[in-house]
């Protein structure tokens, strides 16, 4: 049988989950406005999915990061034939990161 979790373990796991949230937000903001030549290679917004974990031995609950998923809008297609990244039709694709939502 596993030892009961201490309050420090609970807090540490919660802070680790928050760090993942902050890192994905920072990555999303860093890639806002990024452009590419195809919709497939355009940056997709990342979001962490959390899961509650209950420790029956101590009666404490904490949070874990279950996975990180891509979410949000499709990349924005912009006609810009003079851009060196433009595809054969003259389009570029911008990452659809909603900066105000991220903040």
C-alpha positions as CSV (number, residue, x, y, z in Angstrom):
1,X,0.0,0.0,0.0
2,X,1.3,3.4,-0.9
3,X,2.1,6.0,1.8
4,X,-0.5,8.8,2.1
5,X,0.3,12.0,0.3
6,X,1.6,14.9,2.3
7,X,0.3,18.4,1.8
8,X,3.7,19.3,0.3
9,X,3.2,16.5,-2.4
10,X,-0.3,17.8,-3.2
11,X,1.0,21.4,-3.5
12,X,4.0,20.3,-5.6
13,X,1.7,18.4,-8.0
14,X,-0.6,21.4,-8.3
15,X,2.4,23.7,-9.0
16,X,3.7,21.4,-11.6
17,X,0.3,21.4,-13.4
18,X,0.2,25.2,-13.2
19,X,3.7,25.3,-14.7
20,X,2.5,23.2,-17.7
21,X,-0.4,25.7,-18.1
22,X,1.9,28.6,-18.1
23,X,4.3,27.0,-20.5
24,X,1.6,26.2,-23.0
25,X,0.3,29.8,-22.7
26,X,3.8,31.2,-23.3
27,X,4.2,29.0,-26.3
28,X,0.9,30.0,-27.7
29,X,1.7,33.7,-27.2
30,X,5.2,33.3,-28.7
31,X,3.7,31.8,-31.9
32,X,0.9,34.4,-32.2
33,X,1.1,36.0,-35.7
34,X,3.5,33.3,-37.0
35,X,3.1,32.6,-40.7
36,X,3.7,29.6,-42.9
37,X,3.1,28.4,-46.4
38,X,0.5,25.7,-45.6
39,X,-2.4,25.2,-43.2
40,X,-0.9,21.8,-42.1
41,X,2.3,23.4,-40.8
42,X,0.7,26.5,-39.2
43,X,1.0,26.6,-35.4
44,X,-2.0,25.2,-33.5
45,X,-2.9,26.5,-30.1
46,X,-2.0,24.0,-27.2
47,X,-4.1,23.5,-24.1
48,X,-3.5,21.2,-21.2
49,X,-6.1,18.8,-20.0
50,X,-6.2,18.3,-16.2
51,X,-7.4,15.3,-14.2
52,X,-8.2,15.3,-10.5
53,X,-6.5,12.6,-8.5
54,X,-7.8,11.6,-5.1
55,X,-5.6,9.9,-2.5
56,X,-7.9,7.7,-0.4
57,X,-5.1,7.1,2.2
58,X,-4.9,10.8,3.1
59,X,-8.2,12.1,1.9
60,X,-6.5,14.7,-0.2
61,X,-7.2,15.6,-3.8
62,X,-4.7,17.1,-6.3
63,X,-4.4,17.6,-10.0
64,X,-2.4,16.0,-12.8
65,X,-1.9,16.9,-16.4
66,X,-3.5,14.1,-18.4
67,X,-2.5,15.3,-21.8
68,X,-1.8,18.4,-24.0
69,X,-4.1,18.8,-26.9
70,X,-4.3,21.2,-29.9
71,X,-7.4,23.4,-29.9
72,X,-8.8,26.6,-31.3
73,X,-9.5,28.0,-34.7
74,X,-8.1,26.9,-38.0
75,X,-5.2,29.0,-39.3
76,X,-6.1,32.2,-41.0
77,X,-5.5,32.3,-44.8
78,X,-4.2,35.6,-46.1
79,X,-3.6,36.4,-49.7
80,X,0.0,37.8,-49.9
81,X,1.7,36.8,-53.1
82,X,4.8,38.9,-52.4
83,X,5.6,36.9,-49.2
84,X,8.4,34.4,-49.7
85,X,6.4,31.8,-47.7
86,X,3.4,32.1,-50.0
87,X,2.1,28.9,-51.6
88,X,1.5,28.5,-55.4
89,X,-1.8,30.5,-55.1
90,X,-0.2,33.4,-53.2
91,X,-1.6,32.5,-49.8
92,X,0.1,32.4,-46.4
93,X,-1.4,30.9,-43.2
94,X,-1.2,32.7,-39.9
95,X,-1.5,30.9,-36.5
96,X,-4.9,31.5,-35.1
97,X,-3.9,32.3,-31.5
98,X,-6.3,34.5,-29.7
99,X,-3.9,36.7,-27.6
100,X,-6.6,38.2,-25.4
101,X,-8.0,34.7,-24.5
102,X,-4.4,33.5,-23.7
103,X,-3.9,36.5,-21.4
